[in-house]
Amino acid sequence: MDLETDSLYKRILLKAKDATVLGTAAGIIHWDMETMMPPGAVEQRSEQLALLSRIQHKLSTDPEIGKLLKSIQESPKYEVLDQIEKRNVQLIRKSYLEQTSLPEKLVADLAKQEAITVNVWKKAKAKKDFNSFKADLQKLLDLNKILNSGEIEKFVQSLENFFKPQENRVKWIELSENRCSFLSMPLDITSLVQNVFKNFSGVSVADSLGPEILPRFFLKRLGLADFKTEHIAPKPERNSKQGDLFSRLRTLGGKTEKIIYHCLPQIAESGEIINAIKNNASLPAAVLFGSSLQVRQFYDINYQELKQRASVLAQNNSGGSNKIFRNFDINPKSVLLVTDKFILKHLSGQSAVEPVNHLKVKTLIICRLPFEQFTHPYQEAVSAALPNAFEDYAMPRALYNFHNLIKFFYTPDLKDIYIIDAKLAKGYARVFKDYYKFIPGAEIRD
């Protein structure tokens, strides 16, 4: 486990430990009530249990626990935790969600009334006098009605509203190991965007989007197609953090070296990939596959050969993304084997843990054009609503993915970019072949 994740994990364990210790103290009081308590001490014990429950509730609902849970579970390094550590995080989250849904007073009142009711039941059972037990039982039932009715009715109402059709809304349900999420998003976002922009006289995009298809896609998606647009090529300042995609590199020592942009309209074969990284001058290198199965197959076939001259880091074999990238960066003779989705997911999963924003390689091999299969309900709905789903949505999305992959690996060290995909022979793929025009110092070699 890395130091950052270890620190977050230890902090949340300490938070949970105090509440757990208080729970064991309450257990001792319950044991005392069943074994050694004097007959007249039930009122005092019930007050003790109510106070402990109130304090335990405060500790269990500390907002800091919620923040720590979010930081840990949204971190790319979450997968580094072992099975026991993940289970601990899941149990803490379960307790946090349960306790935050309950009012503190209700928790204390329940603890007190349960202790009193159990004691009255014992006396009623011994005397076989149920009527003497009715009043306290009713008090407990009334408290349970408060506990149940509000939360359940609120949930039922929310559930009913979710399944009512709404204009311009896409709704779906996501299931995971510990969560069932009901999600709803607008199909057309133009009104939302215009509400944000209406107070501004102009909008600037501090990043180059390369081919015209990308700015056109975003302007249309944001409802800004009819707005006046002006393309500006800023002069980057040495310490500026903004500017277009590649301005950062123009300030890192002047002229960048030549980059050879290889476009191979064929299926990415293992031999072709090995040939591109056959000597030490091509390392470090990154190979982006279209699926995790392809990563596994390439790894199994070529690992023994590659390990003789390089450190091989592979998806699902070497930890989470940040761990893989940091280990990759340590050794200049490294080969990275991952899917393009692995990189894109890392780029979209920013968290409290400092992410890796760029990776230095000499050779970048992209084994497929990063088109998406729109199986996600929202993407599927947006795609279906367009007159030409391929040109208006699938193509811009694929090019934007491609843009982000190049951006992640573009550093002064980059010397060769290989794009290997049979689809490069298609007419629509021309925009990918021409992308080299937007990379300073790049020249194409088919």
C-alpha positions as CSV (number, residue, x, y, z in Angstrom):
1,M,0.0,0.0,0.0
2,D,1.4,3.5,-0.9
3,L,1.9,6.1,1.8
4,E,-1.0,8.3,0.9
5,T,-3.6,5.5,0.8
6,D,-2.1,4.0,4.0
7,S,-2.5,7.4,5.8
8,L,-6.1,7.7,4.7
9,Y,-6.8,4.1,5.7
10,K,-5.2,4.5,9.2
11,R,-7.1,7.7,9.9
12,I,-10.5,6.1,9.1
13,L,-9.7,3.1,11.2
14,L,-8.9,5.4,14.2
15,K,-12.2,7.2,13.7
16,A,-14.1,3.9,13.6
17,K,-12.2,2.4,16.5
18,D,-13.6,4.9,19.1
19,A,-17.2,4.1,18.1
20,T,-16.4,0.4,18.3
21,V,-14.9,0.7,21.8
22,L,-18.0,2.5,23.0
23,G,-20.1,-0.3,21.6
24,T,-18.1,-2.8,23.7
25,A,-18.7,-0.7,26.8
26,A,-22.5,-0.8,26.1
27,G,-22.1,-4.6,25.8
28,I,-20.7,-4.7,29.3
29,I,-23.7,-2.8,30.6
30,H,-26.0,-5.3,28.9
31,W,-24.1,-8.2,30.4
32,D,-24.4,-6.5,33.9
33,M,-28.1,-6.1,33.4
34,E,-28.5,-9.9,32.7
35,T,-26.2,-11.1,35.5
36,M,-25.4,-8.8,38.5
37,M,-27.5,-5.7,38.3
38,P,-29.4,-4.8,41.5
39,P,-33.2,-4.9,40.9
40,G,-33.6,-1.1,41.4
41,A,-30.8,-0.1,39.0
42,V,-32.6,-0.5,35.7
43,E,-33.3,3.2,35.3
44,Q,-29.7,4.1,35.8
45,R,-28.5,1.5,33.4
46,S,-31.0,2.6,30.8
47,E,-29.7,6.2,31.1
48,Q,-26.1,4.9,30.8
49,L,-27.0,3.1,27.6
50,A,-28.8,6.1,26.2
51,L,-25.8,8.3,26.8
52,L,-23.3,5.8,25.3
53,S,-25.6,5.5,22.2
54,R,-25.7,9.2,21.8
55,I,-21.9,9.5,22.0
56,Q,-21.4,6.5,19.7
57,H,-23.8,8.1,17.2
58,K,-21.9,11.4,17.2
59,L,-18.6,9.5,16.6
60,S,-20.1,7.3,13.9
61,T,-21.6,10.2,12.0
62,D,-18.5,12.5,12.1
63,P,-18.5,14.2,8.7
64,E,-14.7,13.5,8.5
65,I,-15.6,9.8,8.1
66,G,-17.6,10.6,5.0
67,K,-14.8,12.7,3.5
68,L,-12.3,9.9,4.2
69,L,-14.5,7.3,2.7
70,K,-15.0,9.4,-0.5
71,S,-11.2,10.0,-0.7
72,I,-10.4,6.3,-0.3
73,Q,-13.0,4.8,-2.5
74,E,-12.7,7.3,-5.4
75,S,-8.9,7.1,-5.3
76,P,-7.2,5.2,-8.2
77,K,-5.2,3.5,-5.5
78,Y,-8.2,2.0,-3.8
79,E,-7.6,-1.3,-5.8
80,V,-4.2,-1.5,-4.0
81,L,-5.9,-2.3,-0.7
82,D,-6.0,-6.0,0.1
83,Q,-9.3,-8.0,0.7
84,I,-9.4,-7.4,4.5
85,E,-8.7,-3.7,4.2
86,K,-11.4,-3.3,1.5
87,R,-13.9,-5.2,3.7
88,N,-13.1,-2.9,6.6
89,V,-13.7,0.2,4.4
90,Q,-17.0,-1.4,3.3
91,L,-18.2,-2.1,6.8
92,I,-17.3,1.4,8.0
93,R,-19.2,2.8,5.0
94,K,-22.3,0.6,5.8
95,S,-22.2,1.8,9.5
96,Y,-21.8,5.4,8.4
97,L,-24.8,5.3,6.0
98,E,-27.0,3.6,8.6
99,Q,-26.1,6.0,11.4
100,T,-26.4,9.2,9.4
101,S,-29.9,8.2,8.4
102,L,-31.0,8.1,12.1
103,P,-31.6,11.2,14.4
104,E,-29.4,11.2,17.5
105,K,-32.4,11.6,19.9
106,L,-34.2,8.6,18.4
107,V,-31.0,6.4,18.8
108,A,-30.7,7.4,22.5
109,D,-34.5,7.0,23.2
110,L,-34.4,3.5,21.6
111,A,-31.4,2.4,23.6
112,K,-33.1,3.5,26.8
113,Q,-36.5,2.1,26.1
114,E,-35.1,-1.2,24.9
115,A,-33.3,-1.7,28.3
116,I,-36.4,-0.8,30.2
117,T,-38.7,-2.9,28.1
118,V,-36.5,-6.0,28.4
119,N,-36.4,-5.7,32.2
120,V,-40.3,-5.2,32.4
121,W,-40.7,-8.2,30.1
122,K,-38.7,-10.4,32.5
123,K,-40.9,-9.4,35.4
124,A,-44.1,-9.9,33.3
125,K,-42.9,-13.3,32.1
126,A,-42.2,-14.5,35.7
127,K,-45.7,-13.4,36.8
128,K,-47.3,-14.5,33.5
129,D,-48.9,-11.0,33.4
130,F,-48.7,-9.7,29.9
131,N,-50.8,-6.6,30.6
132,S,-48.1,-5.2,32.8
133,F,-45.8,-5.4,29.8
134,K,-48.1,-3.7,27.3
135,A,-47.4,0.0,28.1
136,D,-43.6,-0.3,27.7
137,L,-43.9,-2.5,24.6
138,Q,-46.1,0.1,23.0
139,K,-43.5,2.8,23.7
140,L,-40.9,0.7,22.0
141,L,-43.3,0.0,19.0
142,D,-44.0,3.8,18.7
143,L,-40.3,4.5,18.6
144,N,-39.8,1.9,15.9
145,K,-42.6,3.5,13.9
146,I,-40.7,6.8,14.0
147,L,-37.6,4.9,12.9
148,N,-39.2,3.2,10.0
149,S,-41.9,5.4,8.6
150,G,-40.0,8.6,7.8
151,E,-37.1,6.9,6.0
152,I,-39.1,4.3,4.2
153,E,-41.8,6.7,3.1
154,K,-39.1,9.1,1.8
155,F,-37.4,6.2,0.0
156,V,-40.7,4.9,-1.5
157,Q,-41.6,8.4,-2.7
158,S,-38.2,8.9,-4.3
159,L,-38.5,5.5,-6.0
160,E,-41.9,6.3,-7.4
161,N,-40.7,9.6,-8.7
162,F,-37.7,8.0,-10.3
163,F,-39.9,5.7,-12.4
164,K,-42.2,8.5,-13.6
165,P,-41.3,9.5,-17.2
166,Q,-39.8,13.0,-17.5
167,E,-39.1,14.9,-20.6
168,N,-35.4,15.4,-21.5
169,R,-34.2,13.0,-18.8
170,V,-32.2,9.8,-19.1
171,K,-32.6,7.5,-16.1
172,W,-30.7,4.4,-15.2
173,I,-29.7,2.2,-12.2
174,E,-26.1,1.3,-11.4
175,L,-25.3,-1.8,-9.2
176,S,-22.0,-2.5,-7.5
177,E,-20.9,-4.6,-4.5
178,N,-22.2,-2.3,-1.9
179,R,-24.3,0.3,-3.7
180,C,-27.5,0.6,-5.7
181,S,-27.5,4.1,-7.4
182,F,-30.6,5.6,-9.1
183,L,-29.2,8.2,-11.6
184,S,-30.9,10.8,-13.8
185,M,-29.3,13.3,-16.3
186,P,-30.7,15.7,-18.9
187,L,-30.4,14.5,-22.5
188,D,-30.2,18.1,-23.9
189,I,-27.8,20.2,-21.7
190,T,-28.0,23.4,-23.7
191,S,-30.4,25.2,-21.2
192,L,-28.1,24.3,-18.3
193,V,-25.1,25.6,-20.2
194,Q,-26.7,28.8,-21.2
195,N,-27.8,29.5,-17.6
196,V,-24.2,29.2,-16.6
197,F,-22.9,31.4,-19.5
198,K,-25.6,34.1,-19.5
199,N,-23.7,36.2,-17.0
200,F,-20.5,36.3,-19.1
201,S,-19.6,38.3,-22.1
202,G,-17.3,35.7,-23.5
203,V,-16.0,32.1,-23.1
204,S,-12.4,31.0,-23.6
205,V,-11.1,27.4,-23.9
206,A,-7.6,27.1,-22.5
207,D,-6.7,24.0,-24.5
208,S,-6.2,23.2,-28.2
209,L,-8.8,20.8,-29.5
210,G,-6.9,20.0,-32.6
211,P,-9.0,19.1,-35.7
212,E,-12.1,21.3,-36.4
213,I,-14.4,18.3,-35.7
214,L,-13.7,18.6,-31.9
215,P,-14.6,22.3,-31.3
216,R,-17.6,21.9,-33.6
217,F,-18.8,18.9,-31.6
218,F,-18.4,20.7,-28.2
219,L,-20.0,23.9,-29.5
220,K,-23.0,22.0,-30.8
221,R,-23.3,19.8,-27.6
222,L,-23.2,22.9,-25.4
223,G,-25.7,24.7,-27.5
224,L,-23.2,27.4,-28.6
225,A,-23.2,26.6,-32.3
226,D,-24.8,29.9,-33.2
227,F,-22.4,32.0,-31.0
228,K,-19.7,34.0,-32.6
229,T,-16.4,32.1,-32.2
230,E,-12.8,33.3,-32.5
231,H,-9.7,31.1,-32.6
232,I,-6.8,32.5,-30.6
233,A,-3.2,31.3,-30.6
234,P,-1.8,32.6,-27.3
235,K,1.9,33.3,-26.8
236,P,2.7,30.9,-23.9
237,E,4.5,32.4,-20.9
238,R,7.3,30.5,-19.3
239,N,5.3,29.9,-16.0
240,S,1.9,29.8,-17.5
241,K,-0.2,26.7,-16.6
242,Q,-2.8,27.5,-19.4
243,G,-2.4,27.8,-23.1
244,D,-3.1,25.2,-25.7
245,L,-2.3,21.5,-25.4
246,F,1.3,21.7,-26.4
247,S,2.3,25.2,-25.2
248,R,3.6,23.5,-22.0
249,L,6.4,21.8,-24.0
250,R,7.4,24.9,-26.0
251,T,8.6,26.4,-22.7
252,L,10.7,23.3,-21.7
253,G,13.9,24.2,-23.4
254,G,13.0,25.5,-26.8
255,K,12.7,23.4,-29.9
256,T,11.3,19.9,-29.4
257,E,12.9,17.0,-31.3
258,K,11.3,15.4,-34.3
259,I,8.4,12.9,-33.7
260,I,7.8,10.2,-36.3
261,Y,4.1,9.5,-36.7
262,H,3.5,6.0,-38.1
263,C,0.1,5.0,-39.4
264,L,-0.3,1.3,-40.1
265,P,-3.7,0.2,-41.6
266,Q,-3.6,-3.3,-40.3
267,I,-4.5,-5.5,-37.3
268,A,-2.0,-5.0,-34.5
269,E,0.1,-8.2,-34.5
270,S,2.4,-9.2,-31.7
271,G,5.4,-9.3,-34.1
272,E,4.8,-5.7,-35.3
273,I,4.6,-4.4,-31.7
274,I,7.8,-6.2,-30.7
275,N,9.6,-4.9,-33.8
276,A,8.7,-1.3,-32.8
277,I,10.3,-1.7,-29.3
278,K,13.1,-4.1,-30.2
279,N,16.0,-2.0,-29.1
280,N,16.8,0.0,-26.0
281,A,16.6,3.3,-27.9
282,S,12.9,2.8,-28.1
283,L,12.5,2.5,-24.3
284,P,10.6,3.4,-22.2
285,A,7.6,2.4,-24.3
286,A,3.8,2.2,-23.8
287,V,1.6,-0.2,-25.7
288,L,-2.2,0.5,-25.6
289,F,-4.4,-2.4,-26.5
290,G,-8.1,-2.5,-27.3
291,S,-9.0,-5.0,-24.6
292,S,-7.7,-6.5,-21.4
293,L,-7.7,-9.9,-23.1
294,Q,-5.2,-8.6,-25.7
295,V,-3.0,-7.3,-22.9
296,R,-3.0,-10.7,-21.2
297,Q,-2.3,-12.6,-24.4
298,F,0.6,-10.3,-25.4
299,Y,2.0,-10.5,-21.9
300,D,1.8,-14.3,-21.7
301,I,3.5,-14.7,-25.2
302,N,6.2,-12.0,-24.9
303,Y,7.0,-11.6,-21.2
304,Q,10.0,-13.9,-21.1
305,E,11.6,-12.1,-24.1
306,L,10.8,-8.6,-22.8
307,K,12.0,-9.2,-19.2
308,Q,15.5,-9.9,-20.5
309,R,15.9,-6.2,-21.4
310,A,13.1,-4.3,-19.8
311,S,10.9,-3.9,-16.7
312,V,7.4,-5.0,-17.8
313,L,4.4,-3.5,-16.1
314,A,1.0,-4.8,-17.2
315,Q,-2.6,-3.9,-16.3
316,N,-4.1,-6.2,-13.7
317,N,-0.6,-7.5,-12.8
318,S,1.1,-4.5,-11.3
319,G,-1.4,-2.6,-9.1
320,G,-3.5,0.4,-9.7
321,S,-2.8,3.1,-12.3
322,N,-0.9,5.6,-10.2
323,K,1.3,2.8,-8.8
324,I,2.0,1.4,-12.3
325,F,2.8,4.8,-13.6
326,R,5.1,5.8,-10.8
327,N,7.0,2.5,-11.0
328,F,7.2,2.9,-14.8
329,D,8.7,6.3,-14.4
330,I,11.5,5.0,-12.1
331,N,13.1,2.7,-14.6
332,P,14.0,4.2,-18.0
333,K,14.0,0.7,-19.5
334,S,10.3,-0.1,-19.0
335,V,7.4,-1.4,-21.1
336,L,3.8,-0.5,-20.2
337,L,1.1,-2.9,-21.3
338,V,-2.4,-1.5,-20.7
339,T,-5.7,-0.8,-22.5
340,D,-6.6,2.6,-23.9
341,K,-9.6,2.5,-21.5
342,F,-7.2,2.1,-18.6
343,I,-5.5,5.4,-19.4
344,L,-8.8,7.2,-20.1
345,K,-10.3,6.0,-16.9
346,H,-7.3,7.2,-15.0
347,L,-7.5,10.6,-16.6
348,S,-11.2,10.9,-15.7
349,G,-10.8,9.6,-12.2
350,Q,-9.2,12.6,-10.5
351,S,-9.3,12.4,-6.7
352,A,-7.8,13.8,-3.5
353,V,-4.7,11.6,-4.1
354,E,-2.3,13.4,-6.4
355,P,-2.7,11.8,-9.9
356,V,0.0,11.2,-12.5
357,N,-0.9,13.7,-15.3
358,H,1.8,12.9,-17.9
359,L,4.0,9.9,-18.6
360,K,7.4,10.0,-20.3
361,V,7.9,7.5,-23.1
362,K,10.0,7.4,-26.2
363,T,7.7,5.1,-28.1
364,L,3.9,5.1,-27.9
365,I,1.9,2.3,-29.7
366,I,-1.8,2.7,-30.0
367,C,-3.2,-0.6,-31.2
368,R,-6.7,0.6,-32.1
369,L,-8.6,3.8,-32.8
370,P,-10.4,4.5,-29.5
371,F,-14.0,4.2,-30.6
372,E,-16.4,3.4,-27.8
373,Q,-19.2,0.9,-27.6
374,F,-22.1,2.9,-26.4
375,T,-23.4,0.4,-23.9
376,H,-23.8,3.0,-21.1
377,P,-27.5,4.1,-21.0
378,Y,-26.7,7.8,-21.1
379,Q,-24.3,7.6,-24.0
380,E,-26.7,5.2,-25.8
381,A,-29.6,7.7,-25.4
382,V,-27.6,10.7,-26.5
383,S,-26.3,8.8,-29.6
384,A,-29.9,7.6,-30.5
385,A,-31.2,11.2,-30.3
386,L,-28.8,12.4,-33.1
387,P,-29.6,12.3,-36.8
388,N,-26.2,10.7,-37.6
389,A,-24.9,9.0,-34.5
390,F,-21.6,8.0,-36.0
391,E,-20.6,11.4,-37.4
392,D,-22.2,13.5,-34.7
393,Y,-21.2,11.5,-31.7
394,A,-19.1,8.4,-32.2
395,M,-16.4,10.0,-34.3
396,P,-15.9,13.1,-32.1
397,R,-15.8,11.0,-29.0
398,A,-13.2,8.7,-30.5
399,L,-11.1,11.6,-31.6
400,Y,-11.4,13.3,-28.2
401,N,-10.2,10.0,-26.6
402,F,-7.3,9.9,-29.1
403,H,-6.5,13.5,-28.3
404,N,-6.3,12.8,-24.5
405,L,-4.1,9.7,-25.0
406,I,-1.6,11.8,-27.0
407,K,-1.8,14.5,-24.5
408,F,-1.0,12.1,-21.6
409,F,2.1,10.8,-23.3
410,Y,3.3,14.0,-25.1
411,T,6.6,15.1,-23.5
412,P,10.0,16.2,-24.9
413,D,11.1,12.5,-24.7
414,L,8.5,11.2,-27.2
415,K,10.1,10.1,-30.5
416,D,7.7,7.6,-32.2
417,I,4.0,7.3,-32.3
418,Y,2.5,4.1,-33.9
419,I,-1.2,4.0,-34.8
420,I,-2.0,0.4,-35.8
421,D,-5.6,-0.3,-36.8
422,A,-7.2,-1.8,-40.0
423,K,-9.8,1.0,-39.8
424,L,-7.1,3.5,-40.8
425,A,-7.8,2.4,-44.4
426,K,-11.3,3.8,-44.1
427,G,-12.1,7.3,-45.4
428,Y,-13.4,8.5,-42.0
429,A,-10.1,7.7,-40.4
430,R,-8.3,10.4,-42.3
431,V,-8.7,12.8,-39.4
432,F,-6.7,10.4,-37.2
433,K,-4.0,10.1,-39.8
434,D,-3.9,13.9,-40.2
435,Y,-3.7,14.5,-36.4
436,Y,0.1,14.7,-36.6
437,K,-0.4,18.2,-38.1
438,F,-1.5,19.4,-34.6
439,I,1.6,17.9,-32.8
440,P,4.7,20.2,-32.9
441,G,7.6,18.6,-34.6
442,A,5.7,15.6,-35.9
443,E,6.0,14.2,-39.4
444,I,4.1,11.3,-40.8
445,R,5.6,8.0,-42.1
446,D,3.1,5.5,-43.5
